[in-house]
Amino acid sequence: MNSAERCRRPVAKADKAALASQATGKARTTEMRTLFTWLWLLTPLLSQAADTVTTKITPDSLGPGEPFRMEITVTSTGDFAGPVLRIASELPVLEFIPLRFSGQRFSAGNTCTLLISGVAPESPGLHRIPGFTATFSVRKIEIPETRFFVKANEPGVQRGFAKAVLEMPERTFYVGETVQALIHFKHGTSERITGFYGIESRSETIKSRSTVINNPEDNADPANSLSSENSKIAAIELTPTQAGEVDVRLSGMMFVEMNQSAGQLNRDRPFSFSRKIKVAHVPEKNRPADWNGAVGSLIAGPVSLSNSKPGIGEPINLSVTVTGNANLDRILAPEVPHGDLWDVMPANDKPRAMRKDSQRTFSYTLIPRLPGNLKTPGVRLSFFNPETKAYERIEFAPQDVTVTGRAPEKVELVAIDPAATIGATEKASLRATELLNPTTTRGSTRTRPNLLAQPSTLVWSQLGLLGLLAGALIWSARRDWLHRHPEILRRRTALVALRKARRLSRKAERNGDTDAHAHACVTALRAGAAPLVEAKDIALTAEDILRAMPELTTPTSVRAIFRRADGTRFGGAMTAETLNLHSDIERCLKQMEERLCA
């Protein structure tokens, strides 16, 4: 019974039951493997799911603008999550609920508590702090959303808390403009602000710099002040770097002094602001050619001169001061061109720490060329005024300068003839103009022609450039053509190697060196046949060469010369004389050379 008949034989019932049981076992095994695979993949998720996060806000009842503290407790049943790393930058930035990370504490049982300081919004009602992701040293943990209720003040009860208020102009700003925003720190009925720190901008398209100024007007309002001291204002300089709708986000901390029954208590409290402003590019229409990036409102200040009566060639210092509300740190010094009367050096500026915030002084070094009553060069500065949305210009008036001295009109030269007798000296007085023009001097002078200024030099240089360009084009075309036909390069290389080995074989034949003659002939045969069979020359045998060149008339001589060369290399019989085969090998090499040159 063959295999086909055995396949067609009916299967017994016992065999069917065994096959079904075996299939069921395989299915169960596959299901168990799949289940264990899913459990292994879900192990990290299950371990993270064991973390419990609870939030608590103190006090429970909040009034408008009242500070609070939020405690986020993270308890790990498995591996301890460790300390928090970047929560200061991961906290959500809210417009009316400033938040600030105050610290963290650890307790037994793998528990970490994050302390967040905040201030309730002014509007009563239900508010929420959206959830965020906190990065711990081991893993990231999702902090859920927190909701709290702000109740309205009771009638007749005045509860005033210290707060910070942002003041910004409401208009369209421009890229590169320096905008001054003021943060007013308002005292409360039972609180006063003694200071602040850590003011920063969290906007990527805004550059900021903060300063501190006093506000004497707060004393006039008793509701805003608890003492005779002046309250403070933070002046923030904001510089937009990108056009479009930009979100200005500012945050910081302030020191609050609270009056308690047991004494005074000092605490720090966060504040934050979020404003959307519109930023546009400075218009290109009617833009002056000398505009150097100034945006704002500028006024020409005083002009100072270090010396009003210099001598010829004596440097003096001219200083001009620009005053106003603009991006003074970003503008470039106005250019003052050279003239026939003055040499002007590039302007220098004082460091920012040595000048006032609303002023900038440019200093120019001037060197007079001629004597007389002169005027210093004028200095002009163009700027774009955001209020009028137009370009304006300020000018600094020239200053009167009296230059003393004489201009060098003549040059006196004394020439002494070394061949003259003692006491016989001759003095020659030459004008400066005669020195500059050699054609008017005495004697025979020959001016050397300037070859670069000749018309023929220009023509030959252009022809040379055209020749170089044509040569480069021809070389590139030839390289591309050879790249498309690599067999031509292989044949040329083989032809060079064949001719070199052929010369060596002739030299060995003249010297009677049988071994050298055999090696040279074999090298020439292999080099000539390699491009015909597209193989390495070192790997070719006598039969390979005869198959590549079936038109060879002396195959016996080819085999004999290979036996002689291989015998020399591998220690075989070397008694055969092959010098008498030189003429036959020469005919073979000549046929190969003709084949390669075809």
Secondary structure, DSSP 8 states (H G I E B T S, - for coil): --HHHHHHS---HHHHHHHHHHHHHHHHHHHHHHHHHHHHHTHHHHHHHT-EEEEEEESSSB-TT-EEEEEEEEE-SSS----B-SHHHHS---SS--EEEEEEEEETTTEEEEEEEEE--SS-EEEEE--EEEEBSS-EEEE--EEEEE----TT------EEEEE---S-EETT--EEEEEEEE--SSEEEEEEEEEEE--TTEEEEEEEEEEGGGGG-GGG-SSSS-EEEEEEEEEE-S-EEEEEEEEEEEEEEEEETTEEEEEEEEEEEEEEEEEE----TT--TT--S-BEEEEEEEEEES-SS-BTT--EEEEEEEEEEE-TTT---------SSEEE---EE--GGGS-TTEEEEEEEEEE-S-EEEE---EEEEEEETTTTEEEEEEE---EEEEBS----EEE-----TTS-TT-----EEEHHHHH-GGGSSS-------GGGSHHHHHHHHHHHHHHHHHHHHHHHHHHHHHH-HHHHHHHHHHHHHHHHHHHHHHHHHHT-HHHHHHHHHHHHHHHHHHHHTS-GGG--HHHHHHH-TT-S-HHHHHHHHHHHHHHHHT-------GGGHHHHHHHHHHHHHHHH-
